[in-house]
Amino acid sequence: MSTTSTLSSTVSPVRHLLTKVPEVTLIFWVIKVLATTVGETAADFLNVDLGLGLSITSVIMAVLLVAALVVQFRLHTYTPAVYWLAVVLISVVGTLITDNLTDSLGVPLWVTTVVFSIGLAVTFTVWIISEKTLSIHSIFTTRRETFYWLAVLFTFALGTAAGDLVAEGLNLGFLVALIVFAAAIAVVAVAYFVFHLNAVLAFWIAYILTRPLGASTGDLLSQPVADGGLGLGTTGTSVLFLAVILVLVIVLTRRARATDPRLTATI
């Protein structure tokens, strides 16, 4: 029986695809943290350093994100360049959503943290009721992919709010916030590898925590020394991390094509 036939017999949604997300490896987590850091620094760079302002920056990045997701949804299999571009853009947009609520509308960080937590919980609840699984390895239908990207957006917005709440709202500083979230991720890793925590649960907890970890890292590197940062600036930090992401995505693309040459035609 072919793969397509097998999927057709077990999954009912309209469009069947090959897996649309990458394997969860060390490179996956490295790029994820780098992308979350870029989300923080790039948003600040465009908004403050270039002087575009929060509203214009938000509109531009939202349009770019929609365009990237349109391409992502049209593909029939995981394509590293498109997938990670969407992740970087959704990281920036997630940061801007939180910034608009807190800076422009004056919504307290604890409120945005709670609201985004509820939004993520609702997304997961509807997803599991509808699809019976939250595993990213089952993202081979349009409906599941929609749930996936909506959850990712909420994790980025939530992570930004939670990171700012710990670092600024609680006045712990960027370095302490980084250590707190790194320690939390370490606890999840121990729970998974030693105590056999459910793989799907461990993945999503770690995925959520890497966002404030990246945001705290970005702020620590880019913010002025007087504000508790290292003073590298948003430009230098963004360019450095984007360059590393680009190199890793090129490596992943070459590996994917070497494993399955048909992906060249898909791209």
PAMARLUM-975315 format. One record per residue (C-alpha): residue number from 0; chain; x, y, z. Coordinates in nm, 2 decimals, padded with zeros to 4 digits. Example, Ala and Ser with C-alpha at 12.3 -4.5 7.8 and 13.67 -1.06 7.14 Angstrom:
% PAMARLUM-975315
{0,'A',{01.23,-00.45,00.78}}
{1,'A',{01.37,-00.11,00.71}}
END
This chain:
% PAMARLUM-975315
{0,'A',{00.00,00.00,00.00}}
{1,'A',{00.14,00.35,-00.09}}
{2,'A',{00.19,00.62,00.16}}
{3,'A',{-00.09,00.83,00.01}}
{4,'A',{-00.33,00.54,00.04}}
{5,'A',{-00.23,00.48,00.41}}
{6,'A',{-00.29,00.85,00.49}}
{7,'A',{-00.62,00.85,00.31}}
{8,'A',{-00.74,00.56,00.52}}
{9,'A',{-00.66,00.72,00.85}}
{10,'A',{-00.70,01.10,00.80}}
{11,'A',{-01.01,01.27,00.67}}
{12,'A',{-00.92,01.64,00.61}}
{13,'A',{-00.94,01.78,00.26}}
{14,'A',{-00.57,01.80,00.15}}
{15,'A',{-00.31,01.53,00.23}}
{16,'A',{00.06,01.64,00.23}}
{17,'A',{00.40,01.51,00.32}}
{18,'A',{00.52,01.63,00.66}}
{19,'A',{00.54,02.00,00.67}}
{20,'A',{00.77,02.06,00.97}}
{21,'A',{01.13,01.96,01.04}}
{22,'A',{01.26,01.68,01.26}}
{23,'A',{01.32,01.79,01.62}}
{24,'A',{01.70,01.78,01.64}}
{25,'A',{01.97,01.99,01.80}}
{26,'A',{01.98,02.21,01.49}}
{27,'A',{01.61,02.26,01.52}}
{28,'A',{01.64,02.40,01.87}}
{29,'A',{01.95,02.61,01.78}}
{30,'A',{01.77,02.78,01.49}}
{31,'A',{01.45,02.82,01.70}}
{32,'A',{01.64,03.01,01.98}}
{33,'A',{01.83,03.22,01.72}}
{34,'A',{01.50,03.30,01.55}}
{35,'A',{01.34,03.41,01.87}}
{36,'A',{01.63,03.63,01.95}}
{37,'A',{01.61,03.79,01.60}}
{38,'A',{01.24,03.84,01.66}}
{39,'A',{01.32,04.06,01.96}}
{40,'A',{01.61,04.25,01.81}}
{41,'A',{01.48,04.29,01.46}}
{42,'A',{01.15,04.43,01.59}}
{43,'A',{01.34,04.69,01.79}}
{44,'A',{01.58,04.77,01.50}}
{45,'A',{01.29,04.84,01.26}}
{46,'A',{01.08,05.02,01.51}}
{47,'A',{01.34,05.23,01.69}}
{48,'A',{01.67,05.23,01.50}}
{49,'A',{01.52,05.28,01.15}}
{50,'A',{01.25,05.50,01.30}}
{51,'A',{00.96,05.33,01.12}}
{52,'A',{00.75,05.34,01.43}}
{53,'A',{00.55,05.05,01.59}}
{54,'A',{00.25,05.08,01.36}}
{55,'A',{00.43,05.09,01.02}}
{56,'A',{00.67,04.81,01.14}}
{57,'A',{00.38,04.60,01.24}}
{58,'A',{00.20,04.64,00.91}}
{59,'A',{00.51,04.56,00.70}}
{60,'A',{00.61,04.25,00.90}}
{61,'A',{00.25,04.12,00.90}}
{62,'A',{00.23,04.15,00.52}}
{63,'A',{00.56,03.97,00.49}}
{64,'A',{00.45,03.70,00.73}}
{65,'A',{00.12,03.64,00.54}}
{66,'A',{00.32,03.61,00.21}}
{67,'A',{00.56,03.36,00.37}}
{68,'A',{00.27,03.15,00.51}}
{69,'A',{00.10,03.15,00.17}}
{70,'A',{00.41,03.00,00.02}}
{71,'A',{00.45,02.76,00.31}}
{72,'A',{00.09,02.63,00.28}}
{73,'A',{00.12,02.59,-00.10}}
{74,'A',{00.42,02.36,-00.06}}
{75,'A',{00.36,01.98,-00.03}}
{76,'A',{00.66,01.90,00.20}}
{77,'A',{00.90,02.06,00.44}}
{78,'A',{01.12,02.31,00.27}}
{79,'A',{01.38,02.45,00.52}}
{80,'A',{01.42,02.80,00.36}}
{81,'A',{01.05,02.87,00.35}}
{82,'A',{00.97,02.71,00.69}}
{83,'A',{01.24,02.90,00.88}}
{84,'A',{01.17,03.23,00.71}}
{85,'A',{00.81,03.19,00.83}}
{86,'A',{00.94,03.12,01.18}}
{87,'A',{01.16,03.43,01.19}}
{88,'A',{00.88,03.65,01.06}}
{89,'A',{00.63,03.51,01.30}}
{90,'A',{00.88,03.57,01.58}}
{91,'A',{00.90,03.94,01.48}}
{92,'A',{00.52,03.96,01.45}}
{93,'A',{00.47,03.79,01.79}}
{94,'A',{00.70,04.05,01.95}}
{95,'A',{00.52,04.34,01.77}}
{96,'A',{00.18,04.21,01.89}}
{97,'A',{00.30,04.22,02.25}}
{98,'A',{00.47,04.56,02.20}}
{99,'A',{00.16,04.71,02.05}}
{100,'A',{-00.05,04.60,02.34}}
{101,'A',{00.19,04.71,02.61}}
{102,'A',{00.35,05.02,02.46}}
{103,'A',{00.07,05.16,02.25}}
{104,'A',{-00.24,05.05,02.45}}
{105,'A',{-00.09,05.03,02.79}}
{106,'A',{-00.19,04.68,02.87}}
{107,'A',{00.01,04.54,03.16}}
{108,'A',{00.25,04.26,03.09}}
{109,'A',{00.08,04.02,03.33}}
{110,'A',{-00.25,04.07,03.15}}
{111,'A',{-00.09,04.00,02.80}}
{112,'A',{00.08,03.70,02.95}}
{113,'A',{-00.25,03.56,03.08}}
{114,'A',{-00.44,03.65,02.76}}
{115,'A',{-00.19,03.48,02.54}}
{116,'A',{-00.17,03.18,02.77}}
{117,'A',{-00.55,03.14,02.74}}
{118,'A',{-00.53,03.18,02.36}}
{119,'A',{-00.27,02.91,02.34}}
{120,'A',{-00.46,02.68,02.57}}
{121,'A',{-00.78,02.73,02.35}}
{122,'A',{-00.58,02.66,02.04}}
{123,'A',{-00.44,02.34,02.18}}
{124,'A',{-00.78,02.23,02.31}}
{125,'A',{-00.96,02.28,01.98}}
{126,'A',{-00.66,02.12,01.80}}
{127,'A',{-00.66,01.80,02.00}}
{128,'A',{-01.04,01.77,02.00}}
{129,'A',{-01.04,01.81,01.62}}
{130,'A',{-00.73,01.60,01.53}}
{131,'A',{-00.68,01.38,01.84}}
{132,'A',{-00.31,01.47,01.85}}
{133,'A',{-00.08,01.77,01.90}}
{134,'A',{00.22,01.59,01.76}}
{135,'A',{00.41,01.80,01.50}}
{136,'A',{00.51,01.48,01.33}}
{137,'A',{00.14,01.45,01.22}}
{138,'A',{00.14,01.79,01.03}}
{139,'A',{00.03,01.65,00.69}}
{140,'A',{-00.30,01.82,00.64}}
{141,'A',{-00.40,02.18,00.58}}
{142,'A',{-00.61,02.19,00.89}}
{143,'A',{-00.34,02.06,01.12}}
{144,'A',{-00.09,02.30,00.97}}
{145,'A',{-00.33,02.59,01.04}}
{146,'A',{-00.35,02.48,01.41}}
{147,'A',{00.03,02.45,01.42}}
{148,'A',{00.11,02.80,01.29}}
{149,'A',{-00.16,02.95,01.51}}
{150,'A',{-00.01,02.78,01.81}}
{151,'A',{00.34,02.90,01.71}}
{152,'A',{00.21,03.26,01.68}}
{153,'A',{00.07,03.24,02.03}}
{154,'A',{00.39,03.09,02.17}}
{155,'A',{00.59,03.38,02.04}}
{156,'A',{00.35,03.65,02.16}}
{157,'A',{00.33,03.47,02.50}}
{158,'A',{00.70,03.42,02.52}}
{159,'A',{00.76,03.79,02.45}}
{160,'A',{00.52,03.90,02.72}}
{161,'A',{00.65,03.64,02.98}}
{162,'A',{01.01,03.73,02.91}}
{163,'A',{00.95,04.11,02.95}}
{164,'A',{00.74,04.04,03.26}}
{165,'A',{01.03,03.85,03.43}}
{166,'A',{01.31,04.08,03.31}}
{167,'A',{01.14,04.42,03.33}}
{168,'A',{00.81,04.38,03.52}}
{169,'A',{00.97,04.19,03.81}}
{170,'A',{01.29,04.39,03.77}}
{171,'A',{01.51,04.08,03.76}}
{172,'A',{01.72,04.20,03.46}}
{173,'A',{01.80,04.03,03.13}}
{174,'A',{02.07,03.80,03.26}}
{175,'A',{01.86,03.67,03.54}}
{176,'A',{01.56,03.62,03.31}}
{177,'A',{01.79,03.43,03.07}}
{178,'A',{01.91,03.20,03.35}}
{179,'A',{01.56,03.14,03.48}}
{180,'A',{01.42,03.03,03.14}}
{181,'A',{01.74,02.83,03.06}}
{182,'A',{01.69,02.65,03.39}}
{183,'A',{01.33,02.58,03.32}}
{184,'A',{01.42,02.43,02.98}}
{185,'A',{01.68,02.22,03.16}}
{186,'A',{01.42,02.09,03.39}}
{187,'A',{01.20,01.99,03.10}}
{188,'A',{01.49,01.81,02.93}}
{189,'A',{01.56,01.61,03.25}}
{190,'A',{01.19,01.53,03.29}}
{191,'A',{01.19,01.40,02.93}}
{192,'A',{01.52,01.21,02.91}}
{193,'A',{01.53,01.08,03.27}}
{194,'A',{01.17,01.06,03.38}}
{195,'A',{01.01,00.99,03.04}}
{196,'A',{00.78,01.29,03.03}}
{197,'A',{00.54,01.26,02.73}}
{198,'A',{00.73,01.37,02.42}}
{199,'A',{00.45,01.59,02.28}}
{200,'A',{00.40,01.77,02.61}}
{201,'A',{00.78,01.81,02.66}}
{202,'A',{00.82,01.95,02.31}}
{203,'A',{00.55,02.22,02.35}}
{204,'A',{00.67,02.33,02.69}}
{205,'A',{01.02,02.36,02.56}}
{206,'A',{00.90,02.54,02.25}}
{207,'A',{00.71,02.80,02.46}}
{208,'A',{01.01,02.85,02.70}}
{209,'A',{01.26,02.90,02.42}}
{210,'A',{01.08,03.22,02.32}}
{211,'A',{01.14,03.41,02.64}}
{212,'A',{01.49,03.26,02.65}}
{213,'A',{01.56,03.40,02.30}}
{214,'A',{01.40,03.74,02.39}}
{215,'A',{01.61,03.77,02.71}}
{216,'A',{01.92,03.68,02.51}}
{217,'A',{01.84,03.94,02.25}}
{218,'A',{01.78,04.21,02.50}}
{219,'A',{02.09,04.12,02.70}}
{220,'A',{02.31,04.14,02.39}}
{221,'A',{02.15,04.44,02.23}}
{222,'A',{02.04,04.68,02.50}}
{223,'A',{02.28,04.95,02.64}}
{224,'A',{02.50,04.87,02.93}}
{225,'A',{02.32,05.13,03.14}}
{226,'A',{01.99,04.93,03.09}}
{227,'A',{02.15,04.60,03.19}}
{228,'A',{02.26,04.48,02.84}}
{229,'A',{02.59,04.43,02.68}}
{230,'A',{02.55,04.72,02.43}}
{231,'A',{02.60,04.53,02.11}}
{232,'A',{02.30,04.70,01.95}}
{233,'A',{02.00,04.56,01.77}}
{234,'A',{02.17,04.59,01.42}}
{235,'A',{02.48,04.39,01.51}}
{236,'A',{02.29,04.13,01.70}}
{237,'A',{02.02,04.08,01.43}}
{238,'A',{02.28,04.06,01.15}}
{239,'A',{02.49,03.81,01.34}}
{240,'A',{02.21,03.58,01.43}}
{241,'A',{02.05,03.60,01.09}}
{242,'A',{02.38,03.50,00.93}}
{243,'A',{02.40,03.19,01.16}}
{244,'A',{02.04,03.10,01.08}}
{245,'A',{02.12,03.13,00.70}}
{246,'A',{02.42,02.90,00.73}}
{247,'A',{02.22,02.64,00.92}}
{248,'A',{01.93,02.66,00.68}}
{249,'A',{02.17,02.61,00.39}}
{250,'A',{02.31,02.30,00.56}}
{251,'A',{01.96,02.16,00.62}}
{252,'A',{01.86,02.23,00.26}}
{253,'A',{02.16,02.04,00.13}}
{254,'A',{02.09,01.75,00.36}}
{255,'A',{01.73,01.74,00.26}}
{256,'A',{01.82,01.73,-00.11}}
{257,'A',{02.09,01.47,-00.06}}
{258,'A',{01.84,01.25,00.13}}
{259,'A',{01.56,01.29,-00.13}}
{260,'A',{01.65,01.46,-00.46}}
{261,'A',{01.28,01.49,-00.55}}
{262,'A',{01.27,01.79,-00.30}}
{263,'A',{01.46,01.99,-00.56}}
{264,'A',{01.16,01.97,-00.79}}
{265,'A',{00.92,02.04,-00.50}}
{266,'A',{01.11,02.37,-00.42}}
END
